Amino acid sequence: MKSPFTRRPARAARRGLAAAALASLLGTAAVAAPAQAHAQAQAADKIPVGDVGTSLVNFFNSPDAVAGANDWNCKPSAEHPTPVVLVHATFVNLGTNWSVLSPMLANEGYCVFGFNYGMTQLSFDRIGGLGDIAESAKTLDAFVDKVLAATGAQKVDLVGHSQGGMMPNYFIKRLGGAAKVRTFVALAPSNHGTTIDGVLDLGKALNLLGFANQTLTEAGAPGLVQQEQGSDFQNALFGDGDTVPGPRYVVIETKNDIVVTPYTNAWLKGDGVTNILVQDQCPDDYVGHVGMFNDSPVMQDVLNQLGANTPGFKPACEGYGLPL
């Protein structure tokens, strides 16, 4: 039998180890608690990213504003020195089109701005992109100047969807915008127009296209006519080439586009152009023209093009947008 005196040192040692372990746990907890609180505070500071439902609500309730955009006190950081201007598509508005990308960019630390354009008597202050595209480009020009003055930046990045991915070409080529734009990312842009899935050809065959175009123009929607393949506007805008020196051009398109048809009309040719087909990256992505605004691979591509611009970048193939 061992003497109790021989057991005491062992017990004392165990007590010492236990005390040390407890102190270590308490110390870890003391460090972890502030770290966890900091992480929670950071999460709380994040702007909620919207979805399709958010866009539908914004169409009616918030056509002129969207989460993450138009903080006129925002100053570009060293990490993201170029402010981003968002340009919406036809038939929608700022609040509808950018409920996903605007907060995503803001959460990444970008200064984000957006505006409405092309509103006419048919718009009810919500349906944008109907007006004359050259006039819409002047609206973009003035807005870019306002952003540059507020932020102190030398250039902006543009991200546009559909007509919003085509109209800035007029600003860049005809209004001196090339000196103000670093990167222009266009999502399913109506570059080179659309046949509207063959509807224009049918209208021509029935000798109805001229009457229809005149009616649309007089009613207050010349922007629709100008986006037709072969329109006078299209021929004049791209007759001297697709691009001009200065900006970097990025086109992201889906082969499932039934609005810009053929979908290859979206592509640009020229120096400094990157054309990305969504299905080359994610073959199963069923996203359509409208759904580009909430398609995760597309959003990942936009963030990469505005940020690291990693060669051979491949987004995670998940979270596909609307198949429309």
C-alpha positions, 0 to 999 in steps of 0.5 A: 500500500502506498503512503498518502504522502506519495499520492499528494504530489500526484494529486497536486500535479493533477490539480495544477494541470487542471488549473492550467487547463481552466486558465487556458480555456478562460483565456481562449474564451476571453480571446474568442469572445471579442473575436466572435463579437467582431465577426457578428458585428461585421455580419451585422454591417453587411447589407442584405442581398436581395432576390427576385422577390426584392426586385418585384417589390422594388419595381413598385415601391423603390424604383429610384433606389436600391440597397448599397447604392448612391452613398454620396459620401462614399470615398473609394478605397485603395483596394477598390479605387474605381466607383461602379455605376450600374445601368439598368435594362429596358422595361425596368429601373434601378431598384428592380435590376440591381437588388442583387449586385448593388449590395454585393458590390457594396459589401465588397467595399466598392462605392456603388452608384445607379440611376434611371434613364429613358423614362417617357410618358409610357413609363409611369416613373418605373418603366425605364429604357423607353426613350431615345438612346442617344438622350439616355447616353447624355443622362449617363454622361451627366451622372458619371460626371456627378460620381467623379466629382463626388468621389474624386476618382478619375474613372468609373467602372460601368456594369449594364444589363441588356440595353444598359449594356449597349447604351453606354457604347454611345456614351463611350464612342460619341460623348467622350466617355472613353476617357472616363471609363476603366472597365465596361461589363455588359450582361446580355447586352443588345449590341448589334440589336435583336431580331426578337426571336424572328418577330422582326423578320415576320413583321418585314414579311407582312409589311407591318414593321414600318407601321409598328416602329412608327407607332412605337416611336410616336407613342414614346418608345423609340428605344425599342425600335433603336434596339432592333437588328439593322436599325439606323441607330445600330448601323450608325453606332457600330458602323465605324467599329465596336470599340474605341481605345481606352476602356476594357470591354467585357461581355457576359452572355447566355446561349439561352437568351431569347430577348437578344437574338441571335445571342451572338449579337451581344458579342463585341469585336476589338482590342481589349474585349473579353466575351464570356459565354456562361455555358462555357463555364457552367454548362448546366446553367439555364439562365436566360436574358432576364435572369442574368441579374440574379445568376450566381456565376454571372455575379461571380464573373462581374466581381472578378472582372471588376476586381482581381481579373484572375486569368482563367477564372471559373465561377462556382456553378450554383445558384442559377438565375431565372430561365427567362 
